[in-house]
Amino acid sequence: MSSTLSPFLVNIYMEAFERKLRFAQMLNSSTAFFGACLNGAHTDAKFTMELEKDSTLPFLDVLVSRRPDGLLEHRVYRKPTHTD
């Protein structure tokens, strides 16, 4: 994604992709079903999905944690394979 247009073009593509999948999401709210719809919508795009484990969810370089009182907190997250 070295072109300055790349982020713009990706945003346009993803907006169209999301519109296409919004209908599938309304039909069935199951996480597994929605993940299958995402990966079945286009042969060149593959998505992964992280599920919450022990009240935490890694997202990009942030680990989001749900406290017992329901509030969220965050801290820097590094994958186990991170080597600095």
PDB file of N, CA, C and O in Angstrom, chain B, residues numbered from 101:
ATOM      1  N   MET B 101       0.829  -1.178   0.000  1.00  0.00           N
ATOM      2  CA  MET B 101       0.000   0.000   0.000  1.00  0.00           C
ATOM      3  C   MET B 101       0.877   1.246   0.000  1.00  0.00           C
ATOM      4  O   MET B 101       0.720   2.118   0.854  1.00  0.00           O
ATOM      5  N   SER B 102       1.785   1.328  -0.942  1.00  0.00           N
ATOM      6  CA  SER B 102       2.715   2.447  -0.966  1.00  0.00           C
ATOM      7  C   SER B 102       2.152   3.677  -1.665  1.00  0.00           C
ATOM      8  O   SER B 102       2.672   4.775  -1.466  1.00  0.00           O
ATOM      9  N   SER B 103       1.119   3.536  -2.469  1.00  0.00           N
ATOM     10  CA  SER B 103       0.519   4.665  -3.153  1.00  0.00           C
ATOM     11  C   SER B 103      -0.287   5.514  -2.172  1.00  0.00           C
ATOM     12  O   SER B 103      -0.902   4.990  -1.243  1.00  0.00           O
ATOM     13  N   THR B 104      -0.275   6.831  -2.389  1.00  0.00           N
ATOM     14  CA  THR B 104      -1.057   7.702  -1.513  1.00  0.00           C
ATOM     15  C   THR B 104      -2.556   7.508  -1.730  1.00  0.00           C
ATOM     16  O   THR B 104      -3.356   7.904  -0.882  1.00  0.00           O
ATOM     17  N   LEU B 105      -2.941   6.914  -2.837  1.00  0.00           N
ATOM     18  CA  LEU B 105      -4.347   6.639  -3.101  1.00  0.00           C
ATOM     19  C   LEU B 105      -4.835   5.355  -2.439  1.00  0.00           C
ATOM     20  O   LEU B 105      -6.042   5.141  -2.326  1.00  0.00           O
ATOM     21  N   SER B 106      -3.929   4.512  -2.007  1.00  0.00           N
ATOM     22  CA  SER B 106      -4.314   3.204  -1.477  1.00  0.00           C
ATOM     23  C   SER B 106      -5.326   3.271  -0.341  1.00  0.00           C
ATOM     24  O   SER B 106      -6.340   2.577  -0.408  1.00  0.00           O
ATOM     25  N   PRO B 107      -5.102   4.072   0.700  1.00  0.00           N
ATOM     26  CA  PRO B 107      -6.098   4.118   1.781  1.00  0.00           C
ATOM     27  C   PRO B 107      -7.469   4.572   1.284  1.00  0.00           C
ATOM     28  O   PRO B 107      -8.492   4.038   1.713  1.00  0.00           O
ATOM     29  N   PHE B 108      -7.495   5.544   0.393  1.00  0.00           N
ATOM     30  CA  PHE B 108      -8.748   6.028  -0.170  1.00  0.00           C
ATOM     31  C   PHE B 108      -9.469   4.921  -0.937  1.00  0.00           C
ATOM     32  O   PHE B 108     -10.673   4.730  -0.765  1.00  0.00           O
ATOM     33  N   LEU B 109      -8.746   4.203  -1.771  1.00  0.00           N
ATOM     34  CA  LEU B 109      -9.354   3.131  -2.566  1.00  0.00           C
ATOM     35  C   LEU B 109      -9.827   1.979  -1.682  1.00  0.00           C
ATOM     36  O   LEU B 109     -10.877   1.391  -1.941  1.00  0.00           O
ATOM     37  N   VAL B 110      -9.068   1.658  -0.654  1.00  0.00           N
ATOM     38  CA  VAL B 110      -9.474   0.601   0.278  1.00  0.00           C
ATOM     39  C   VAL B 110     -10.750   0.999   1.002  1.00  0.00           C
ATOM     40  O   VAL B 110     -11.640   0.170   1.193  1.00  0.00           O
ATOM     41  N   ASN B 111     -10.846   2.262   1.406  1.00  0.00           N
ATOM     42  CA  ASN B 111     -12.067   2.729   2.071  1.00  0.00           C
ATOM     43  C   ASN B 111     -13.284   2.623   1.160  1.00  0.00           C
ATOM     44  O   ASN B 111     -14.358   2.225   1.609  1.00  0.00           O
ATOM     45  N   ILE B 112     -13.129   2.972  -0.105  1.00  0.00           N
ATOM     46  CA  ILE B 112     -14.238   2.852  -1.058  1.00  0.00           C
ATOM     47  C   ILE B 112     -14.644   1.387  -1.199  1.00  0.00           C
ATOM     48  O   ILE B 112     -15.831   1.064  -1.158  1.00  0.00           O
ATOM     49  N   TYR B 113     -13.667   0.505  -1.365  1.00  0.00           N
ATOM     50  CA  TYR B 113     -13.967  -0.922  -1.511  1.00  0.00           C
ATOM     51  C   TYR B 113     -14.664  -1.473  -0.272  1.00  0.00           C
ATOM     52  O   TYR B 113     -15.667  -2.178  -0.382  1.00  0.00           O
ATOM     53  N   MET B 114     -14.138  -1.155   0.896  1.00  0.00           N
ATOM     54  CA  MET B 114     -14.707  -1.699   2.129  1.00  0.00           C
ATOM     55  C   MET B 114     -16.114  -1.158   2.385  1.00  0.00           C
ATOM     56  O   MET B 114     -16.952  -1.872   2.937  1.00  0.00           O
ATOM     57  N   GLU B 115     -16.389   0.082   1.996  1.00  0.00           N
ATOM     58  CA  GLU B 115     -17.733   0.626   2.154  1.00  0.00           C
ATOM     59  C   GLU B 115     -18.731  -0.182   1.321  1.00  0.00           C
ATOM     60  O   GLU B 115     -19.809  -0.531   1.803  1.00  0.00           O
ATOM     61  N   ALA B 116     -18.368  -0.475   0.074  1.00  0.00           N
ATOM     62  CA  ALA B 116     -19.239  -1.289  -0.786  1.00  0.00           C
ATOM     63  C   ALA B 116     -19.369  -2.698  -0.230  1.00  0.00           C
ATOM     64  O   ALA B 116     -20.455  -3.278  -0.253  1.00  0.00           O
ATOM     65  N   PHE B 117     -18.279  -3.247   0.266  1.00  0.00           N
ATOM     66  CA  PHE B 117     -18.271  -4.594   0.839  1.00  0.00           C
ATOM     67  C   PHE B 117     -19.188  -4.663   2.058  1.00  0.00           C
ATOM     68  O   PHE B 117     -19.944  -5.622   2.216  1.00  0.00           O
ATOM     69  N   GLU B 118     -19.122  -3.646   2.920  1.00  0.00           N
ATOM     70  CA  GLU B 118     -19.963  -3.608   4.123  1.00  0.00           C
ATOM     71  C   GLU B 118     -21.445  -3.500   3.765  1.00  0.00           C
ATOM     72  O   GLU B 118     -22.288  -4.136   4.399  1.00  0.00           O
ATOM     73  N   ARG B 119     -21.760  -2.700   2.755  1.00  0.00           N
ATOM     74  CA  ARG B 119     -23.168  -2.583   2.327  1.00  0.00           C
ATOM     75  C   ARG B 119     -23.692  -3.933   1.853  1.00  0.00           C
ATOM     76  O   ARG B 119     -24.821  -4.315   2.161  1.00  0.00           O
ATOM     77  N   LYS B 120     -22.869  -4.641   1.109  1.00  0.00           N
ATOM     78  CA  LYS B 120     -23.262  -5.954   0.585  1.00  0.00           C
ATOM     79  C   LYS B 120     -23.535  -6.928   1.729  1.00  0.00           C
ATOM     80  O   LYS B 120     -24.461  -7.734   1.641  1.00  0.00           O
ATOM     81  N   LEU B 121     -22.758  -6.868   2.783  1.00  0.00           N
ATOM     82  CA  LEU B 121     -22.875  -7.819   3.880  1.00  0.00           C
ATOM     83  C   LEU B 121     -23.888  -7.414   4.943  1.00  0.00           C
ATOM     84  O   LEU B 121     -24.283  -8.244   5.763  1.00  0.00           O
ATOM     85  N   ARG B 122     -24.311  -6.161   4.945  1.00  0.00           N
ATOM     86  CA  ARG B 122     -25.254  -5.709   5.952  1.00  0.00           C
ATOM     87  C   ARG B 122     -26.541  -6.526   5.926  1.00  0.00           C
ATOM     88  O   ARG B 122     -27.120  -6.818   6.972  1.00  0.00           O
ATOM     89  N   PHE B 123     -26.983  -6.893   4.731  1.00  0.00           N
ATOM     90  CA  PHE B 123     -28.184  -7.698   4.600  1.00  0.00           C
ATOM     91  C   PHE B 123     -27.984  -9.071   5.240  1.00  0.00           C
ATOM     92  O   PHE B 123     -28.863  -9.559   5.951  1.00  0.00           O
ATOM     93  N   ALA B 124     -26.829  -9.696   4.990  1.00  0.00           N
ATOM     94  CA  ALA B 124     -26.548 -11.012   5.568  1.00  0.00           C
ATOM     95  C   ALA B 124     -26.503 -10.931   7.089  1.00  0.00           C
ATOM     96  O   ALA B 124     -26.929 -11.866   7.767  1.00  0.00           O
ATOM     97  N   GLN B 125     -26.003  -9.846   7.627  1.00  0.00           N
ATOM     98  CA  GLN B 125     -25.928  -9.693   9.077  1.00  0.00           C
ATOM     99  C   GLN B 125     -27.328  -9.581   9.679  1.00  0.00           C
ATOM    100  O   GLN B 125     -27.581 -10.090  10.771  1.00  0.00           O
ATOM    101  N   MET B 126     -28.233  -8.913   8.963  1.00  0.00           N
ATOM    102  CA  MET B 126     -29.592  -8.765   9.476  1.00  0.00           C
ATOM    103  C   MET B 126     -30.334 -10.096   9.494  1.00  0.00           C
ATOM    104  O   MET B 126     -31.208 -10.307  10.334  1.00  0.00           O
ATOM    105  N   LEU B 127     -29.993 -10.993   8.574  1.00  0.00           N
ATOM    106  CA  LEU B 127     -30.675 -12.283   8.502  1.00  0.00           C
ATOM    107  C   LEU B 127     -30.337 -13.184   9.677  1.00  0.00           C
ATOM    108  O   LEU B 127     -31.193 -13.922  10.165  1.00  0.00           O
ATOM    109  N   ASN B 128     -29.098 -13.126  10.131  1.00  0.00           N
ATOM    110  CA  ASN B 128     -28.654 -14.033  11.184  1.00  0.00           C
ATOM    111  C   ASN B 128     -27.554 -13.348  11.978  1.00  0.00           C
ATOM    112  O   ASN B 128     -26.521 -12.984  11.416  1.00  0.00           O
ATOM    113  N   SER B 129     -27.761 -13.167  13.271  1.00  0.00           N
ATOM    114  CA  SER B 129     -26.797 -12.426  14.078  1.00  0.00           C
ATOM    115  C   SER B 129     -25.678 -13.302  14.637  1.00  0.00           C
ATOM    116  O   SER B 129     -24.854 -12.822  15.416  1.00  0.00           O
ATOM    117  N   SER B 130     -25.635 -14.565  14.258  1.00  0.00           N
ATOM    118  CA  SER B 130     -24.599 -15.471  14.738  1.00  0.00           C
ATOM    119  C   SER B 130     -23.217 -15.017  14.275  1.00  0.00           C
ATOM    120  O   SER B 130     -23.020 -14.700  13.102  1.00  0.00           O
ATOM    121  N   THR B 131     -22.266 -14.988  15.202  1.00  0.00           N
ATOM    122  CA  THR B 131     -20.902 -14.591  14.879  1.00  0.00           C
ATOM    123  C   THR B 131     -20.285 -15.524  13.845  1.00  0.00           C
ATOM    124  O   THR B 131     -19.633 -15.064  12.909  1.00  0.00           O
ATOM    125  N   ALA B 132     -20.483 -16.817  14.003  1.00  0.00           N
ATOM    126  CA  ALA B 132     -19.923 -17.785  13.057  1.00  0.00           C
ATOM    127  C   ALA B 132     -20.526 -17.593  11.673  1.00  0.00           C
ATOM    128  O   ALA B 132     -19.823 -17.664  10.665  1.00  0.00           O
ATOM    129  N   PHE B 133     -21.838 -17.348  11.630  1.00  0.00           N
ATOM    130  CA  PHE B 133     -22.500 -17.137  10.344  1.00  0.00           C
ATOM    131  C   PHE B 133     -21.959 -15.887   9.658  1.00  0.00           C
ATOM    132  O   PHE B 133     -21.671 -15.904   8.461  1.00  0.00           O
ATOM    133  N   PHE B 134     -21.821 -14.798  10.422  1.00  0.00           N
ATOM    134  CA  PHE B 134     -21.328 -13.555   9.838  1.00  0.00           C
ATOM    135  C   PHE B 134     -19.891 -13.726   9.347  1.00  0.00           C
ATOM    136  O   PHE B 134     -19.542 -13.219   8.281  1.00  0.00           O
ATOM    137  N   GLY B 135     -19.055 -14.430  10.107  1.00  0.00           N
ATOM    138  CA  GLY B 135     -17.683 -14.693   9.664  1.00  0.00           C
ATOM    139  C   GLY B 135     -17.653 -15.485   8.370  1.00  0.00           C
ATOM    140  O   GLY B 135     -16.835 -15.210   7.493  1.00  0.00           O
ATOM    141  N   ALA B 136     -18.537 -16.463   8.244  1.00  0.00           N
ATOM    142  CA  ALA B 136     -18.613 -17.245   7.009  1.00  0.00           C
ATOM    143  C   ALA B 136     -19.072 -16.366   5.852  1.00  0.00           C
ATOM    144  O   ALA B 136     -18.582 -16.513   4.733  1.00  0.00           O
ATOM    145  N   CYS B 137     -19.995 -15.464   6.107  1.00  0.00           N
ATOM    146  CA  CYS B 137     -20.452 -14.539   5.051  1.00  0.00           C
ATOM    147  C   CYS B 137     -19.318 -13.633   4.600  1.00  0.00           C
ATOM    148  O   CYS B 137     -19.148 -13.397   3.404  1.00  0.00           O
ATOM    149  N   LEU B 138     -18.545 -13.127   5.548  1.00  0.00           N
ATOM    150  CA  LEU B 138     -17.411 -12.273   5.188  1.00  0.00           C
ATOM    151  C   LEU B 138     -16.449 -12.992   4.255  1.00  0.00           C
ATOM    152  O   LEU B 138     -16.065 -12.465   3.211  1.00  0.00           O
ATOM    153  N   ASN B 139     -16.066 -14.200   4.644  1.00  0.00           N
ATOM    154  CA  ASN B 139     -15.071 -14.925   3.860  1.00  0.00           C
ATOM    155  C   ASN B 139     -15.639 -15.527   2.580  1.00  0.00           C
ATOM    156  O   ASN B 139     -14.878 -15.883   1.680  1.00  0.00           O
ATOM    157  N   GLY B 140     -16.945 -15.647   2.483  1.00  0.00           N
ATOM    158  CA  GLY B 140     -17.538 -16.162   1.258  1.00  0.00           C
ATOM    159  C   GLY B 140     -17.913 -15.090   0.261  1.00  0.00           C
ATOM    160  O   GLY B 140     -18.296 -15.399  -0.867  1.00  0.00           O
ATOM    161  N   ALA B 141     -17.806 -13.824   0.664  1.00  0.00           N
ATOM    162  CA  ALA B 141     -18.256 -12.727  -0.188  1.00  0.00           C
ATOM    163  C   ALA B 141     -17.291 -12.406  -1.319  1.00  0.00           C
ATOM    164  O   ALA B 141     -17.712 -11.914  -2.365  1.00  0.00           O
ATOM    165  N   HIS B 142     -16.026 -12.672  -1.130  1.00  0.00           N
ATOM    166  CA  HIS B 142     -15.035 -12.351  -2.165  1.00  0.00           C
ATOM    167  C   HIS B 142     -13.889 -13.345  -2.061  1.00  0.00           C
ATOM    168  O   HIS B 142     -13.400 -13.632  -0.969  1.00  0.00           O
ATOM    169  N   THR B 143     -13.472 -13.860  -3.190  1.00  0.00           N
ATOM    170  CA  THR B 143     -12.439 -14.908  -3.170  1.00  0.00           C
ATOM    171  C   THR B 143     -11.053 -14.389  -2.799  1.00  0.00           C
ATOM    172  O   THR B 143     -10.224 -15.158  -2.313  1.00  0.00           O
ATOM    173  N   ASP B 144     -10.782 -13.100  -3.016  1.00  0.00           N
ATOM    174  CA  ASP B 144      -9.449 -12.559  -2.741  1.00  0.00           C
ATOM    175  C   ASP B 144      -9.314 -11.904  -1.365  1.00  0.00           C
ATOM    176  O   ASP B 144      -8.213 -11.520  -0.969  1.00  0.00           O
ATOM    177  N   ALA B 145     -10.409 -11.774  -0.643  1.00  0.00           N
ATOM    178  CA  ALA B 145     -10.363 -11.140   0.678  1.00  0.00           C
ATOM    179  C   ALA B 145     -10.645 -12.190   1.738  1.00  0.00           C
ATOM    180  O   ALA B 145     -11.668 -12.872   1.678  1.00  0.00           O
ATOM    181  N   LYS B 146      -9.754 -12.326   2.700  1.00  0.00           N
ATOM    182  CA  LYS B 146      -9.935 -13.271   3.798  1.00  0.00           C
ATOM    183  C   LYS B 146      -9.858 -12.519   5.121  1.00  0.00           C
ATOM    184  O   LYS B 146      -8.952 -11.715   5.342  1.00  0.00           O
ATOM    185  N   PHE B 147     -10.810 -12.787   5.984  1.00  0.00           N
ATOM    186  CA  PHE B 147     -10.907 -12.092   7.259  1.00  0.00           C
ATOM    187  C   PHE B 147     -10.722 -13.077   8.402  1.00  0.00           C
ATOM    188  O   PHE B 147     -11.073 -14.252   8.296  1.00  0.00           O
ATOM    189  N   THR B 148     -10.164 -12.574   9.495  1.00  0.00           N
ATOM    190  CA  THR B 148     -10.068 -13.360  10.714  1.00  0.00           C
ATOM    191  C   THR B 148     -10.886 -12.650  11.786  1.00  0.00           C
ATOM    192  O   THR B 148     -11.167 -11.456  11.679  1.00  0.00           O
ATOM    193  N   MET B 149     -11.259 -13.387  12.807  1.00  0.00           N
ATOM    194  CA  MET B 149     -12.089 -12.805  13.851  1.00  0.00           C
ATOM    195  C   MET B 149     -11.551 -13.238  15.210  1.00  0.00           C
ATOM    196  O   MET B 149     -11.336 -14.423  15.464  1.00  0.00           O
ATOM    197  N   GLU B 150     -11.341 -12.262  16.064  1.00  0.00           N
ATOM    198  CA  GLU B 150     -10.919 -12.542  17.428  1.00  0.00           C
ATOM    199  C   GLU B 150     -12.152 -12.541  18.319  1.00  0.00           C
ATOM    200  O   GLU B 150     -13.005 -11.663  18.194  1.00  0.00           O
ATOM    201  N   LEU B 151     -12.251 -13.497  19.198  1.00  0.00           N
ATOM    202  CA  LEU B 151     -13.340 -13.535  20.161  1.00  0.00           C
ATOM    203  C   LEU B 151     -12.803 -13.195  21.546  1.00  0.00           C
ATOM    204  O   LEU B 151     -11.649 -13.481  21.863  1.00  0.00           O
ATOM    205  N   GLU B 152     -13.634 -12.594  22.351  1.00  0.00           N
ATOM    206  CA  GLU B 152     -13.238 -12.216  23.700  1.00  0.00           C
ATOM    207  C   GLU B 152     -12.877 -13.459  24.505  1.00  0.00           C
ATOM    208  O   GLU B 152     -13.596 -14.458  24.479  1.00  0.00           O
ATOM    209  N   LYS B 153     -11.766 -13.390  25.215  1.00  0.00           N
ATOM    210  CA  LYS B 153     -11.323 -14.488  26.061  1.00  0.00           C
ATOM    211  C   LYS B 153     -10.879 -13.899  27.393  1.00  0.00           C
ATOM    212  O   LYS B 153     -10.061 -12.980  27.431  1.00  0.00           O
ATOM    213  N   ASP B 154     -11.416 -14.428  28.474  1.00  0.00           N
ATOM    214  CA  ASP B 154     -11.097 -13.930  29.821  1.00  0.00           C
ATOM    215  C   ASP B 154     -11.318 -12.422  29.929  1.00  0.00           C
ATOM    216  O   ASP B 154     -10.514 -11.713  30.536  1.00  0.00           O
ATOM    217  N   SER B 155     -12.404 -11.938  29.342  1.00  0.00           N
ATOM    218  CA  SER B 155     -12.790 -10.517  29.374  1.00  0.00           C
ATOM    219  C   SER B 155     -11.781  -9.603  28.697  1.00  0.00           C
ATOM    220  O   SER B 155     -11.730  -8.412  29.007  1.00  0.00           O
ATOM    221  N   THR B 156     -10.978 -10.132  27.780  1.00  0.00           N
ATOM    222  CA  THR B 156     -10.035  -9.307  27.033  1.00  0.00           C
ATOM    223  C   THR B 156     -10.154  -9.607  25.544  1.00  0.00           C
ATOM    224  O   THR B 156     -10.545 -10.700  25.135  1.00  0.00           O
ATOM    225  N   LEU B 157      -9.805  -8.598  24.746  1.00  0.00           N
ATOM    226  CA  LEU B 157      -9.856  -8.739  23.305  1.00  0.00           C
ATOM    227  C   LEU B 157      -8.736  -7.918  22.685  1.00  0.00           C
ATOM    228  O   LEU B 157      -8.732  -6.694  22.822  1.00  0.00           O
ATOM    229  N   PRO B 158      -7.779  -8.561  22.002  1.00  0.00           N
ATOM    230  CA  PRO B 158      -6.739  -7.788  21.330  1.00  0.00           C
ATOM    231  C   PRO B 158      -7.290  -7.164  20.052  1.00  0.00           C
ATOM    232  O   PRO B 158      -7.993  -7.824  19.287  1.00  0.00           O
ATOM    233  N   PHE B 159      -6.972  -5.894  19.824  1.00  0.00           N
ATOM    234  CA  PHE B 159      -7.367  -5.200  18.604  1.00  0.00           C
ATOM    235  C   PHE B 159      -6.211  -4.319  18.182  1.00  0.00           C
ATOM    236  O   PHE B 159      -5.840  -3.374  18.878  1.00  0.00           O
ATOM    237  N   LEU B 160      -5.645  -4.646  17.020  1.00  0.00           N
ATOM    238  CA  LEU B 160      -4.446  -3.973  16.531  1.00  0.00           C
ATOM    239  C   LEU B 160      -3.376  -4.057  17.614  1.00  0.00           C
ATOM    240  O   LEU B 160      -3.014  -5.163  18.016  1.00  0.00           O
ATOM    241  N   ASP B 161      -2.864  -2.944  18.097  1.00  0.00           N
ATOM    242  CA  ASP B 161      -1.821  -2.981  19.133  1.00  0.00           C
ATOM    243  C   ASP B 161      -2.372  -2.615  20.507  1.00  0.00           C
ATOM    244  O   ASP B 161      -1.642  -2.119  21.365  1.00  0.00           O
ATOM    245  N   VAL B 162      -3.665  -2.865  20.707  1.00  0.00           N
ATOM    246  CA  VAL B 162      -4.326  -2.511  21.965  1.00  0.00           C
ATOM    247  C   VAL B 162      -5.014  -3.742  22.536  1.00  0.00           C
ATOM    248  O   VAL B 162      -5.666  -4.489  21.805  1.00  0.00           O
ATOM    249  N   LEU B 163      -4.871  -3.952  23.821  1.00  0.00           N
ATOM    250  CA  LEU B 163      -5.597  -5.014  24.504  1.00  0.00           C
ATOM    251  C   LEU B 163      -6.707  -4.350  25.304  1.00  0.00           C
ATOM    252  O   LEU B 163      -6.452  -3.622  26.263  1.00  0.00           O
ATOM    253  N   VAL B 164      -7.949  -4.615  24.893  1.00  0.00           N
ATOM    254  CA  VAL B 164      -9.110  -4.036  25.565  1.00  0.00           C
ATOM    255  C   VAL B 164      -9.597  -5.037  26.602  1.00  0.00           C
ATOM    256  O   VAL B 164      -9.808  -6.207  26.284  1.00  0.00           O
ATOM    257  N   SER B 165      -9.778  -4.584  27.844  1.00  0.00           N
ATOM    258  CA  SER B 165     -10.225  -5.451  28.934  1.00  0.00           C
ATOM    259  C   SER B 165     -11.522  -4.918  29.512  1.00  0.00           C
ATOM    260  O   SER B 165     -11.697  -3.711  29.678  1.00  0.00           O
ATOM    261  N   ARG B 166     -12.435  -5.841  29.818  1.00  0.00           N
ATOM    262  CA  ARG B 166     -13.687  -5.461  30.468  1.00  0.00           C
ATOM    263  C   ARG B 166     -13.531  -5.688  31.968  1.00  0.00           C
ATOM    264  O   ARG B 166     -13.260  -6.803  32.416  1.00  0.00           O
ATOM    265  N   ARG B 167     -13.704  -4.625  32.726  1.00  0.00           N
ATOM    266  CA  ARG B 167     -13.609  -4.726  34.181  1.00  0.00           C
ATOM    267  C   ARG B 167     -14.899  -5.323  34.735  1.00  0.00           C
ATOM    268  O   ARG B 167     -15.918  -5.323  34.045  1.00  0.00           O
ATOM    269  N   PRO B 168     -14.875  -5.835  35.973  1.00  0.00           N
ATOM    270  CA  PRO B 168     -16.094  -6.394  36.577  1.00  0.00           C
ATOM    271  C   PRO B 168     -17.256  -5.400  36.653  1.00  0.00           C
ATOM    272  O   PRO B 168     -18.419  -5.802  36.644  1.00  0.00           O
ATOM    273  N   ASP B 169     -16.941  -4.097  36.727  1.00  0.00           N
ATOM    274  CA  ASP B 169     -18.017  -3.095  36.785  1.00  0.00           C
ATOM    275  C   ASP B 169     -18.551  -2.727  35.399  1.00  0.00           C
ATOM    276  O   ASP B 169     -19.431  -1.874  35.278  1.00  0.00           O
ATOM    277  N   GLY B 170     -18.021  -3.370  34.356  1.00  0.00           N
ATOM    278  CA  GLY B 170     -18.504  -3.151  32.998  1.00  0.00           C
ATOM    279  C   GLY B 170     -17.733  -2.114  32.210  1.00  0.00           C
ATOM    280  O   GLY B 170     -17.911  -2.016  30.996  1.00  0.00           O
ATOM    281  N   LEU B 171     -16.884  -1.338  32.860  1.00  0.00           N
ATOM    282  CA  LEU B 171     -16.090  -0.347  32.154  1.00  0.00           C
ATOM    283  C   LEU B 171     -14.958  -1.029  31.390  1.00  0.00           C
ATOM    284  O   LEU B 171     -14.539  -2.135  31.729  1.00  0.00           O
ATOM    285  N   LEU B 172     -14.474  -0.352  30.358  1.00  0.00           N
ATOM    286  CA  LEU B 172     -13.384  -0.897  29.556  1.00  0.00           C
ATOM    287  C   LEU B 172     -12.091  -0.179  29.890  1.00  0.00           C
ATOM    288  O   LEU B 172     -12.082   1.018  30.179  1.00  0.00           O
ATOM    289  N   GLU B 173     -11.016  -0.916  29.847  1.00  0.00           N
ATOM    290  CA  GLU B 173      -9.694  -0.312  29.984  1.00  0.00           C
ATOM    291  C   GLU B 173      -8.821  -0.873  28.872  1.00  0.00           C
ATOM    292  O   GLU B 173      -9.159  -1.885  28.257  1.00  0.00           O
ATOM    293  N   HIS B 174      -7.709  -0.219  28.619  1.00  0.00           N
ATOM    294  CA  HIS B 174      -6.848  -0.661  27.523  1.00  0.00           C
ATOM    295  C   HIS B 174      -5.375  -0.481  27.887  1.00  0.00           C
ATOM    296  O   HIS B 174      -5.010   0.306  28.760  1.00  0.00           O
ATOM    297  N   ARG B 175      -4.562  -1.235  27.187  1.00  0.00           N
ATOM    298  CA  ARG B 175      -3.107  -1.115  27.331  1.00  0.00           C
ATOM    299  C   ARG B 175      -2.467  -1.598  26.034  1.00  0.00           C
ATOM    300  O   ARG B 175      -3.127  -2.203  25.189  1.00  0.00           O
ATOM    301  N   VAL B 176      -1.194  -1.328  25.891  1.00  0.00           N
ATOM    302  CA  VAL B 176      -0.477  -1.744  24.682  1.00  0.00           C
ATOM    303  C   VAL B 176      -0.454  -3.257  24.619  1.00  0.00           C
ATOM    304  O   VAL B 176      -0.224  -3.928  25.625  1.00  0.00           O
ATOM    305  N   TYR B 177      -0.696  -3.794  23.421  1.00  0.00           N
ATOM    306  CA  TYR B 177      -0.707  -5.243  23.234  1.00  0.00           C
ATOM    307  C   TYR B 177       0.368  -5.639  22.240  1.00  0.00           C
ATOM    308  O   TYR B 177       0.519  -5.011  21.192  1.00  0.00           O
ATOM    309  N   ARG B 178       1.095  -6.657  22.562  1.00  0.00           N
ATOM    310  CA  ARG B 178       2.076  -7.249  21.653  1.00  0.00           C
ATOM    311  C   ARG B 178       1.737  -8.729  21.505  1.00  0.00           C
ATOM    312  O   ARG B 178       1.494  -9.427  22.489  1.00  0.00           O
ATOM    313  N   LYS B 179       1.727  -9.184  20.279  1.00  0.00           N
ATOM    314  CA  LYS B 179       1.469 -10.611  20.039  1.00  0.00           C
ATOM    315  C   LYS B 179       2.580 -11.430  20.679  1.00  0.00           C
ATOM    316  O   LYS B 179       3.692 -10.932  20.855  1.00  0.00           O
ATOM    317  N   PRO B 180       2.292 -12.684  21.031  1.00  0.00           N
ATOM    318  CA  PRO B 180       3.322 -13.538  21.641  1.00  0.00           C
ATOM    319  C   PRO B 180       4.553 -13.701  20.734  1.00  0.00           C
ATOM    320  O   PRO B 180       5.648 -13.986  21.218  1.00  0.00           O
ATOM    321  N   THR B 181       4.371 -13.521  19.440  1.00  0.00           N
ATOM    322  CA  THR B 181       5.502 -13.676  18.508  1.00  0.00           C
ATOM    323  C   THR B 181       6.269 -12.387  18.287  1.00  0.00           C
ATOM    324  O   THR B 181       7.222 -12.369  17.509  1.00  0.00           O
ATOM    325  N   HIS B 182       5.877 -11.297  18.957  1.00  0.00           N
ATOM    326  CA  HIS B 182       6.534  -9.997  18.776  1.00  0.00           C
ATOM    327  C   HIS B 182       7.977 -10.071  19.277  1.00  0.00           C
ATOM    328  O   HIS B 182       8.241 -10.610  20.351  1.00  0.00           O
ATOM    329  N   THR B 183       8.908  -9.523  18.489  1.00  0.00           N
ATOM    330  CA  THR B 183      10.338  -9.599  18.846  1.00  0.00           C
ATOM    331  C   THR B 183      10.996  -8.240  19.078  1.00  0.00           C
ATOM    332  O   THR B 183      12.220  -8.166  19.193  1.00  0.00           O
ATOM    333  N   ASP B 184      10.206  -7.161  19.149  1.00  0.00           N
ATOM    334  CA  ASP B 184      10.740  -5.799  19.294  1.00  0.00           C
ATOM    335  C   ASP B 184      11.611  -5.452  18.115  1.00  0.00           C
ATOM    336  O   ASP B 184      12.152  -4.348  18.052  1.00  0.00           O
TER     337      ASP B 184
END
